[in-house]
Every structure is written in structure tokens, then in C-alpha cells.
Amino acid sequence: MAIARRYEIYLPSTYNDGRAIERRKFKQTRAELLAQFGGLTRMPLEMATALRGEWMTGKQLYEDRIATYVIYSLDINAADAFMRPYKEKLKRRFRQLEILLVAQLVELF
């Protein structure tokens, strides 16, 4: 059994103004994560079961289809050091007020 960090990154399909985000940005993100971690699990936007996100900023309701990326890393310190600034990079790339990135400790069997 090993302790690892699991990261879930939730990326929206549209900019805050409703325009579709270019597919190349998702491909670029996938390539960067594969290069850094050597693997990932993803649920792309094209899946019929794509996640739906809803959130409020003030009185403004945002609704979106969400692409999800899941990464596991045994090197927790290095992974955290990568992910903290990477989240800010994703916020700029996808032009979002916020990007949901969840990190949790897990046991791998």
C-alpha cells in the first residue's frame, strides 16, 4: 500500500461570457499533465455523461459542461509544488475567475 495525492481538475467548456473554449487549450493541458505526471484519467466534454457545473458570483449564475482530469502522484511534495502555480496558469489559459482543483491524500493498493 502506498500513500499518494489525488488531484481532480475541473475545466469549463466555455469562457465566462459563454463562448466555447478552444479545443487546443484542453489538448495543451492534457499534454502538460502527461509530461509532468506520466498519466491521467479524464472525462472529456464529448462524453454524454459530462459533468455539469453551476456556481454563483454575486447574482450571476454560471452553468457549464465540465472536462475532468484526475492525476495521482506518489511524490506529494513535488506534485504540490507543480499544482499550486499550475492552477493560476489554468485560470489565465481558460480565462476563468476560478478553477476548481481538489487535492486529497489517498491509499493506493
N, CA, C and O atoms as a GROMACS GRO file, in nm:
protein
  436
    1MET      N    1   0.084  -0.117   0.000
    1MET     CA    2   0.000   0.000   0.000
    1MET      C    3   0.089   0.125   0.000
    1MET      O    4   0.192   0.128   0.068
    2ALA      N    5   0.050   0.225  -0.075
    2ALA     CA    6   0.126   0.350  -0.084
    2ALA      C    7   0.033   0.468  -0.064
    2ALA      O    8  -0.084   0.464  -0.102
    3ILE      N    9   0.087   0.573  -0.003
    3ILE     CA   10   0.012   0.698   0.012
    3ILE      C   11   0.044   0.787  -0.108
    3ILE      O   12   0.161   0.802  -0.145
    4ALA      N   13  -0.058   0.845  -0.167
    4ALA     CA   14  -0.041   0.931  -0.284
    4ALA      C   15  -0.132   1.051  -0.271
    4ALA      O   16  -0.220   1.055  -0.186
    5ARG      N   17  -0.110   1.147  -0.357
    5ARG     CA   18  -0.201   1.262  -0.367
    5ARG      C   19  -0.283   1.244  -0.495
    5ARG      O   20  -0.230   1.214  -0.601
    6ARG      N   21  -0.413   1.262  -0.480
    6ARG     CA   22  -0.505   1.258  -0.595
    6ARG      C   23  -0.548   1.402  -0.621
    6ARG      O   24  -0.592   1.472  -0.531
    7TYR      N   25  -0.535   1.443  -0.746
    7TYR     CA   26  -0.578   1.577  -0.787
    7TYR      C   27  -0.693   1.562  -0.886
    7TYR      O   28  -0.688   1.477  -0.976
    8GLU      N   29  -0.795   1.642  -0.869
    8GLU     CA   30  -0.906   1.650  -0.964
    8GLU      C   31  -0.909   1.793  -1.015
    8GLU      O   32  -0.919   1.888  -0.937
    9ILE      N   33  -0.902   1.809  -1.146
    9ILE     CA   34  -0.907   1.941  -1.207
    9ILE      C   35  -1.035   1.948  -1.290
    9ILE      O   36  -1.059   1.862  -1.376
   10TYR      N   37  -1.116   2.049  -1.265
   10TYR     CA   38  -1.243   2.067  -1.334
   10TYR      C   39  -1.231   2.188  -1.426
   10TYR      O   40  -1.215   2.301  -1.380
   11LEU      N   41  -1.239   2.163  -1.557
   11LEU     CA   42  -1.222   2.271  -1.655
   11LEU      C   43  -1.352   2.296  -1.730
   11LEU      O   44  -1.415   2.201  -1.778
   12PRO      N   45  -1.392   2.421  -1.741
   12PRO     CA   46  -1.519   2.455  -1.807
   12PRO      C   47  -1.507   2.449  -1.959
   12PRO      O   48  -1.399   2.461  -2.016
   13SER      N   49  -1.621   2.430  -2.023
   13SER     CA   50  -1.624   2.425  -2.170
   13SER      C   51  -1.638   2.563  -2.233
   13SER      O   52  -1.615   2.579  -2.353
   14THR      N   53  -1.676   2.663  -2.151
   14THR     CA   54  -1.695   2.797  -2.206
   14THR      C   55  -1.626   2.902  -2.120
   14THR      O   56  -1.603   2.882  -2.001
   15TYR      N   57  -1.595   3.012  -2.184
   15TYR     CA   58  -1.546   3.129  -2.112
   15TYR      C   59  -1.662   3.187  -2.032
   15TYR      O   60  -1.777   3.149  -2.052
   16ASN      N   61  -1.632   3.279  -1.942
   16ASN     CA   62  -1.738   3.337  -1.859
   16ASN      C   63  -1.842   3.413  -1.941
   16ASN      O   64  -1.954   3.435  -1.894
   17ASP      N   65  -1.806   3.454  -2.064
   17ASP     CA   66  -1.903   3.525  -2.148
   17ASP      C   67  -1.986   3.430  -2.234
   17ASP      O   68  -2.068   3.475  -2.315
   18GLY      N   69  -1.966   3.297  -2.218
   18GLY     CA   70  -2.047   3.199  -2.289
   18GLY      C   71  -1.986   3.142  -2.415
   18GLY      O   72  -2.037   3.043  -2.469
   19ARG      N   73  -1.878   3.202  -2.465
   19ARG     CA   74  -1.814   3.149  -2.587
   19ARG      C   75  -1.741   3.019  -2.556
   19ARG      O   76  -1.686   3.002  -2.447
   20ALA      N   77  -1.741   2.925  -2.652
   20ALA     CA   78  -1.674   2.796  -2.634
   20ALA      C   79  -1.522   2.814  -2.624
   20ALA      O   80  -1.463   2.891  -2.699
   21ILE      N   81  -1.462   2.742  -2.532
   21ILE     CA   82  -1.316   2.743  -2.518
   21ILE      C   83  -1.258   2.652  -2.626
   21ILE      O   84  -1.309   2.542  -2.651
   22GLU      N   85  -1.152   2.699  -2.690
   22GLU     CA   86  -1.089   2.626  -2.799
   22GLU      C   87  -1.036   2.490  -2.752
   22GLU      O   88  -0.978   2.480  -2.644
   23ARG      N   89  -1.056   2.388  -2.833
   23ARG     CA   90  -1.013   2.251  -2.801
   23ARG      C   91  -0.863   2.242  -2.779
   23ARG      O   92  -0.816   2.159  -2.702
   24ARG      N   93  -0.787   2.327  -2.846
   24ARG     CA   94  -0.641   2.321  -2.833
   24ARG      C   95  -0.596   2.347  -2.689
   24ARG      O   96  -0.492   2.297  -2.646
   25LYS      N   97  -0.674   2.424  -2.616
   25LYS     CA   98  -0.638   2.453  -2.476
   25LYS      C   99  -0.652   2.328  -2.389
   25LYS      O  100  -0.573   2.307  -2.297
   26PHE      N  101  -0.751   2.246  -2.418
   26PHE     CA  102  -0.767   2.120  -2.345
   26PHE      C  103  -0.655   2.023  -2.383
   26PHE      O  104  -0.600   1.954  -2.297
   27LYS      N  105  -0.622   2.018  -2.512
   27LYS     CA  106  -0.514   1.931  -2.558
   27LYS      C  107  -0.381   1.973  -2.497
   27LYS      O  108  -0.301   1.888  -2.456
   28GLN      N  109  -0.356   2.103  -2.490
   28GLN     CA  110  -0.233   2.155  -2.430
   28GLN      C  111  -0.226   2.117  -2.283
   28GLN      O  112  -0.120   2.075  -2.235
   29THR      N  113  -0.336   2.132  -2.211
   29THR     CA  114  -0.340   2.097  -2.069
   29THR      C  115  -0.314   1.948  -2.050
   29THR      O  116  -0.237   1.909  -1.963
   30ARG      N  117  -0.379   1.866  -2.131
   30ARG     CA  118  -0.358   1.721  -2.123
   30ARG      C  119  -0.212   1.686  -2.147
   30ARG      O  120  -0.155   1.604  -2.074
   31ALA      N  121  -0.151   1.745  -2.248
   31ALA     CA  122  -0.010   1.717  -2.279
   31ALA      C  123   0.081   1.758  -2.163
   31ALA      O  124   0.175   1.686  -2.130
   32GLU      N  125   0.054   1.873  -2.102
   32GLU     CA  126   0.136   1.919  -1.989
   32GLU      C  127   0.125   1.825  -1.870
   32GLU      O  128   0.224   1.793  -1.805
   33LEU      N  129   0.002   1.781  -1.840
   33LEU     CA  130  -0.018   1.690  -1.728
   33LEU      C  131   0.046   1.554  -1.753
   33LEU      O  132   0.105   1.495  -1.662
   34LEU      N  133   0.036   1.505  -1.875
   34LEU     CA  134   0.102   1.378  -1.908
   34LEU      C  135   0.252   1.390  -1.897
   34LEU      O  136   0.318   1.298  -1.848
   35ALA      N  137   0.308   1.502  -1.941
   35ALA     CA  138   0.452   1.522  -1.933
   35ALA      C  139   0.498   1.530  -1.787
   35ALA      O  140   0.605   1.479  -1.753
   36GLN      N  141   0.419   1.592  -1.702
   36GLN     CA  142   0.457   1.610  -1.562
   36GLN      C  143   0.437   1.483  -1.479
   36GLN      O  144   0.522   1.448  -1.397
   37PHE      N  145   0.325   1.412  -1.501
   37PHE     CA  146   0.288   1.302  -1.413
   37PHE      C  147   0.295   1.164  -1.479
   37PHE      O  148   0.288   1.063  -1.409
   38GLY      N  149   0.309   1.158  -1.610
   38GLY     CA  150   0.321   1.030  -1.678
   38GLY      C  151   0.190   0.958  -1.703
   38GLY      O  152   0.189   0.851  -1.764
   39GLY      N  153   0.079   1.014  -1.656
   39GLY     CA  154  -0.051   0.952  -1.679
   39GLY      C  155  -0.162   1.034  -1.617
   39GLY      O  156  -0.138   1.119  -1.531
   40LEU      N  157  -0.283   1.009  -1.661
   40LEU     CA  158  -0.401   1.076  -1.606
   40LEU      C  159  -0.525   1.001  -1.647
   40LEU      O  160  -0.522   0.916  -1.736
   41THR      N  161  -0.633   1.032  -1.581
   41THR     CA  162  -0.765   0.982  -1.618
   41THR      C  163  -0.847   1.105  -1.651
   41THR      O  164  -0.839   1.206  -1.582
   42ARG      N  165  -0.927   1.097  -1.757
   42ARG     CA  166  -1.005   1.215  -1.792
   42ARG      C  167  -1.144   1.178  -1.838
   42ARG      O  168  -1.169   1.069  -1.889
   43MET      N  169  -1.233   1.272  -1.818
   43MET     CA  170  -1.367   1.264  -1.873
   43MET      C  171  -1.383   1.385  -1.963
   43MET      O  172  -1.408   1.496  -1.915
   44PRO      N  173  -1.369   1.366  -2.095
   44PRO     CA  174  -1.376   1.480  -2.186
   44PRO      C  175  -1.518   1.534  -2.201
   44PRO      O  176  -1.616   1.469  -2.164
   45LEU      N  177  -1.525   1.653  -2.255
   45LEU     CA  178  -1.654   1.722  -2.274
   45LEU      C  179  -1.747   1.644  -2.366
   45LEU      O  180  -1.869   1.656  -2.355
   46GLU      N  181  -1.690   1.566  -2.457
   46GLU     CA  182  -1.771   1.497  -2.558
   46GLU      C  183  -1.853   1.382  -2.499
   46GLU      O  184  -1.946   1.332  -2.563
   47MET      N  185  -1.820   1.339  -2.378
   47MET     CA  186  -1.892   1.228  -2.316
   47MET      C  187  -2.035   1.271  -2.286
   47MET      O  188  -2.060   1.383  -2.241
   48ALA      N  189  -2.128   1.182  -2.311
   48ALA     CA  190  -2.269   1.211  -2.281
   48ALA      C  191  -2.289   1.234  -2.132
   48ALA      O  192  -2.383   1.303  -2.091
   49THR      N  193  -2.202   1.176  -2.050
   49THR     CA  194  -2.215   1.190  -1.906
   49THR      C  195  -2.127   1.301  -1.850
   49THR      O  196  -2.096   1.302  -1.731
   50ALA      N  197  -2.086   1.395  -1.934
   50ALA     CA  198  -2.001   1.505  -1.888
   50ALA      C  199  -2.065   1.572  -1.767
   50ALA      O  200  -2.186   1.589  -1.760
   51LEU      N  201  -1.979   1.610  -1.673
   51LEU     CA  202  -2.028   1.679  -1.554
   51LEU      C  203  -2.087   1.814  -1.590
   51LEU      O  204  -2.046   1.877  -1.688
   52ARG      N  205  -2.180   1.859  -1.511
   52ARG     CA  206  -2.239   1.992  -1.526
   52ARG      C  207  -2.202   2.071  -1.402
   52ARG      O  208  -2.219   2.024  -1.290
   53GLY      N  209  -2.151   2.190  -1.422
   53GLY     CA  210  -2.116   2.277  -1.310
   53GLY      C  211  -2.209   2.397  -1.305
   53GLY      O  212  -2.247   2.451  -1.408
   54GLU      N  213  -2.244   2.437  -1.184
   54GLU     CA  214  -2.325   2.557  -1.163
   54GLU      C  215  -2.267   2.630  -1.043
   54GLU      O  216  -2.239   2.569  -0.940
   55TRP      N  217  -2.248   2.760  -1.056
   55TRP     CA  218  -2.198   2.839  -0.944
   55TRP      C  219  -2.244   2.983  -0.959
   55TRP      O  220  -2.275   3.030  -1.068
   56MET      N  221  -2.247   3.050  -0.846
   56MET     CA  222  -2.294   3.189  -0.842
   56MET      C  223  -2.176   3.281  -0.808
   56MET      O  224  -2.093   3.248  -0.724
   57THR      N  225  -2.172   3.394  -0.874
   57THR     CA  226  -2.084   3.504  -0.838
   57THR      C  227  -2.174   3.625  -0.826
   57THR      O  228  -2.223   3.678  -0.925
   58GLY      N  229  -2.196   3.667  -0.702
   58GLY     CA  230  -2.297   3.771  -0.680
   58GLY      C  231  -2.432   3.716  -0.720
   58GLY      O  232  -2.476   3.613  -0.668
   59LYS      N  233  -2.500   3.784  -0.812
   59LYS     CA  234  -2.630   3.737  -0.860
   59LYS      C  235  -2.619   3.667  -0.994
   59LYS      O  236  -2.720   3.623  -1.050
   60GLN      N  237  -2.497   3.656  -1.047
   60GLN     CA  238  -2.474   3.594  -1.178
   60GLN      C  239  -2.460   3.443  -1.163
   60GLN      O  240  -2.372   3.396  -1.092
   61LEU      N  241  -2.548   3.366  -1.230
   61LEU     CA  242  -2.540   3.221  -1.231
   61LEU      C  243  -2.461   3.177  -1.354
   61LEU      O  244  -2.491   3.219  -1.466
   62TYR      N  245  -2.361   3.094  -1.332
   62TYR     CA  246  -2.283   3.034  -1.440
   62TYR      C  247  -2.316   2.886  -1.446
   62TYR      O  248  -2.323   2.820  -1.342
   63GLU      N  249  -2.336   2.834  -1.566
   63GLU     CA  250  -2.361   2.692  -1.586
   63GLU      C  251  -2.270   2.645  -1.697
   63GLU      O  252  -2.249   2.715  -1.796
   64ASP      N  253  -2.215   2.525  -1.681
   64ASP     CA  254  -2.118   2.479  -1.779
   64ASP      C  255  -2.108   2.328  -1.780
   64ASP      O  256  -2.139   2.261  -1.681
   65ARG      N  257  -2.064   2.277  -1.892
   65ARG     CA  258  -2.020   2.137  -1.900
   65ARG      C  259  -1.874   2.138  -1.860
   65ARG      O  260  -1.799   2.230  -1.893
   66ILE      N  261  -1.833   2.035  -1.789
   66ILE     CA  262  -1.700   2.032  -1.728
   66ILE      C  263  -1.619   1.914  -1.778
   66ILE      O  264  -1.666   1.800  -1.777
   67ALA      N  265  -1.497   1.940  -1.822
   67ALA     CA  266  -1.399   1.835  -1.850
   67ALA      C  267  -1.323   1.810  -1.720
   67ALA      O  268  -1.283   1.904  -1.652
   68THR      N  269  -1.304   1.684  -1.687
   68THR     CA  270  -1.239   1.649  -1.561
   68THR      C  271  -1.110   1.573  -1.588
   68THR      O  272  -1.106   1.482  -1.672
   69TYR      N  273  -1.005   1.610  -1.516
   69TYR     CA  274  -0.876   1.542  -1.523
   69TYR      C  275  -0.843   1.494  -1.382
   69TYR      O  276  -0.853   1.571  -1.286
   70VAL      N  277  -0.803   1.367  -1.368
   70VAL     CA  278  -0.765   1.310  -1.239
   70VAL      C  279  -0.622   1.259  -1.251
   70VAL      O  280  -0.588   1.185  -1.343
   71ILE      N  281  -0.539   1.299  -1.154
   71ILE     CA  282  -0.398   1.263  -1.154
   71ILE      C  283  -0.362   1.209  -1.017
   71ILE      O  284  -0.412   1.259  -0.915
   72TYR      N  285  -0.277   1.108  -1.012
   72TYR     CA  286  -0.224   1.054  -0.887
   72TYR      C  287  -0.073   1.072  -0.888
   72TYR      O  288  -0.008   1.052  -0.991
   73SER      N  289  -0.018   1.108  -0.773
   73SER     CA  290   0.126   1.122  -0.762
   73SER      C  291   0.174   1.066  -0.628
   73SER      O  292   0.118   1.097  -0.523
   74LEU      N  293   0.278   0.984  -0.634
   74LEU     CA  294   0.341   0.932  -0.513
   74LEU      C  295   0.436   1.036  -0.453
   74LEU      O  296   0.463   1.034  -0.333
   75ASP      N  297   0.487   1.125  -0.538
   75ASP     CA  298   0.578   1.231  -0.490
   75ASP      C  299   0.494   1.354  -0.456
   75ASP      O  300   0.480   1.447  -0.536
   76ILE      N  301   0.439   1.352  -0.337
   76ILE     CA  302   0.341   1.453  -0.295
   76ILE      C  303   0.400   1.594  -0.294
   76ILE      O  304   0.337   1.687  -0.343
   77ASN      N  305   0.519   1.610  -0.240
   77ASN     CA  306   0.579   1.744  -0.232
   77ASN      C  307   0.603   1.803  -0.371
   77ASN      O  308   0.571   1.920  -0.395
   78ALA      N  309   0.658   1.725  -0.462
   78ALA     CA  310   0.684   1.774  -0.598
   78ALA      C  311   0.553   1.803  -0.672
   78ALA      O  312   0.543   1.901  -0.745
   79ALA      N  313   0.454   1.718  -0.650
   79ALA     CA  314   0.325   1.737  -0.717
   79ALA      C  315   0.257   1.864  -0.667
   79ALA      O  316   0.202   1.941  -0.746
   80ASP      N  317   0.260   1.885  -0.535
   80ASP     CA  318   0.201   2.008  -0.479
   80ASP      C  319   0.274   2.132  -0.532
   80ASP      O  320   0.210   2.232  -0.566
   81ALA      N  321   0.406   2.124  -0.540
   81ALA     CA  322   0.485   2.238  -0.589
   81ALA      C  323   0.450   2.269  -0.734
   81ALA      O  324   0.454   2.386  -0.774
   82PHE      N  325   0.416   2.167  -0.813
   82PHE     CA  326   0.374   2.189  -0.952
   82PHE      C  327   0.232   2.245  -0.958
   82PHE      O  328   0.206   2.339  -1.032
   83MET      N  329   0.142   2.187  -0.881
   83MET     CA  330  -0.001   2.220  -0.893
   83MET      C  331  -0.037   2.360  -0.845
   83MET      O  332  -0.125   2.424  -0.903
   84ARG      N  333   0.029   2.408  -0.742
   84ARG     CA  334  -0.008   2.541  -0.690
   84ARG      C  335   0.004   2.650  -0.798
   84ARG      O  336  -0.094   2.721  -0.821
   85PRO      N  337   0.117   2.665  -0.865
   85PRO     CA  338   0.124   2.766  -0.972
   85PRO      C  339   0.049   2.724  -1.098
   85PRO      O  340   0.004   2.808  -1.176
   86TYR      N  341   0.034   2.592  -1.120
   86TYR     CA  342  -0.035   2.545  -1.240
   86TYR      C  343  -0.182   2.588  -1.239
   86TYR      O  344  -0.238   2.619  -1.344
   87LYS      N  345  -0.243   2.588  -1.122
   87LYS     CA  346  -0.382   2.633  -1.112
   87LYS      C  347  -0.395   2.777  -1.163
   87LYS      O  348  -0.489   2.809  -1.236
   88GLU      N  349  -0.302   2.863  -1.124
   88GLU     CA  350  -0.306   3.003  -1.171
   88GLU      C  351  -0.287   3.010  -1.323
   88GLU      O  352  -0.351   3.091  -1.390
   89LYS      N  353  -0.201   2.925  -1.375
   89LYS     CA  354  -0.180   2.918  -1.520
   89LYS      C  355  -0.309   2.876  -1.590
   89LYS      O  356  -0.344   2.932  -1.694
   90LEU      N  357  -0.379   2.779  -1.533
   90LEU     CA  358  -0.506   2.735  -1.593
   90LEU      C  359  -0.611   2.845  -1.586
   90LEU      O  360  -0.689   2.860  -1.681
   91LYS      N  361  -0.616   2.920  -1.479
   91LYS     CA  362  -0.712   3.032  -1.469
   91LYS      C  363  -0.687   3.132  -1.581
   91LYS      O  364  -0.781   3.185  -1.640
   92ARG      N  365  -0.560   3.160  -1.609
   92ARG     CA  366  -0.529   3.253  -1.719
   92ARG      C  367  -0.561   3.190  -1.854
   92ARG      O  368  -0.623   3.255  -1.939
   93ARG      N  369  -0.520   3.067  -1.876
   93ARG     CA  370  -0.541   3.000  -2.005
   93ARG      C  371  -0.690   2.991  -2.039
   93ARG      O  372  -0.729   3.017  -2.153
   94PHE      N  373  -0.773   2.956  -1.941
   94PHE     CA  374  -0.915   2.936  -1.965
   94PHE      C  375  -0.997   3.061  -1.933
   94PHE      O  376  -1.120   3.060  -1.941
   95ARG      N  377  -0.927   3.170  -1.897
   95ARG     CA  378  -0.989   3.299  -1.866
   95ARG      C  379  -1.105   3.285  -1.768
   95ARG      O  380  -1.218   3.327  -1.795
   96GLN      N  381  -1.074   3.224  -1.653
   96GLN     CA  382  -1.176   3.198  -1.552
   96GLN      C  383  -1.147   3.276  -1.425
   96GLN      O  384  -1.031   3.303  -1.392
   97LEU      N  385  -1.253   3.312  -1.355
   97LEU     CA  386  -1.238   3.374  -1.224
   97LEU      C  387  -1.180   3.274  -1.125
   97LEU      O  388  -1.104   3.310  -1.036
   98GLU      N  389  -1.218   3.147  -1.143
   98GLU     CA  390  -1.170   3.041  -1.055
   98GLU      C  391  -1.168   2.909  -1.131
   98GLU      O  392  -1.248   2.889  -1.222
   99ILE      N  393  -1.079   2.821  -1.094
   99ILE     CA  394  -1.073   2.684  -1.144
   99ILE      C  395  -1.078   2.594  -1.021
   99ILE      O  396  -1.002   2.614  -0.927
  100LEU      N  397  -1.166   2.496  -1.022
  100LEU     CA  398  -1.174   2.404  -0.910
  100LEU      C  399  -1.066   2.297  -0.926
  100LEU      O  400  -1.063   2.224  -1.025
  101LEU      N  401  -0.978   2.291  -0.828
  101LEU     CA  402  -0.873   2.190  -0.824
  101LEU      C  403  -0.877   2.130  -0.683
  101LEU      O  404  -0.854   2.201  -0.585
  102VAL      N  405  -0.904   2.002  -0.674
  102VAL     CA  406  -0.917   1.934  -0.546
  102VAL      C  407  -0.798   1.842  -0.527
  102VAL      O  408  -0.759   1.770  -0.619
  103ALA      N  409  -0.741   1.845  -0.407
  103ALA     CA  410  -0.629   1.755  -0.373
  103ALA      C  411  -0.665   1.678  -0.248
  103ALA      O  412  -0.716   1.735  -0.151
  104GLN      N  413  -0.638   1.548  -0.249
  104GLN     CA  414  -0.664   1.467  -0.130
  104GLN      C  415  -0.561   1.355  -0.121
  104GLN      O  416  -0.510   1.305  -0.222
  105LEU      N  417  -0.531   1.317   0.002
  105LEU     CA  418  -0.444   1.203   0.025
  105LEU      C  419  -0.525   1.076   0.007
  105LEU      O  420  -0.639   1.066   0.053
  106VAL      N  421  -0.466   0.978  -0.062
  106VAL     CA  422  -0.534   0.850  -0.085
  106VAL      C  423  -0.435   0.737  -0.062
  106VAL      O  424  -0.314   0.757  -0.067
  107GLU      N  425  -0.489   0.619  -0.039
  107GLU     CA  426  -0.407   0.499  -0.031
  107GLU      C  427  -0.425   0.421  -0.161
  107GLU      O  428  -0.537   0.395  -0.205
  108LEU      N  429  -0.313   0.386  -0.221
  108LEU     CA  430  -0.317   0.306  -0.344
  108LEU      C  431  -0.283   0.160  -0.308
  108LEU      O  432  -0.187   0.136  -0.235
  109PHE      N  433  -0.360   0.067  -0.357
  109PHE     CA  434  -0.336  -0.075  -0.331
  109PHE      C  435  -0.262  -0.138  -0.447
  109PHE      O  436  -0.232  -0.257  -0.443
   0.00000   0.00000   0.00000
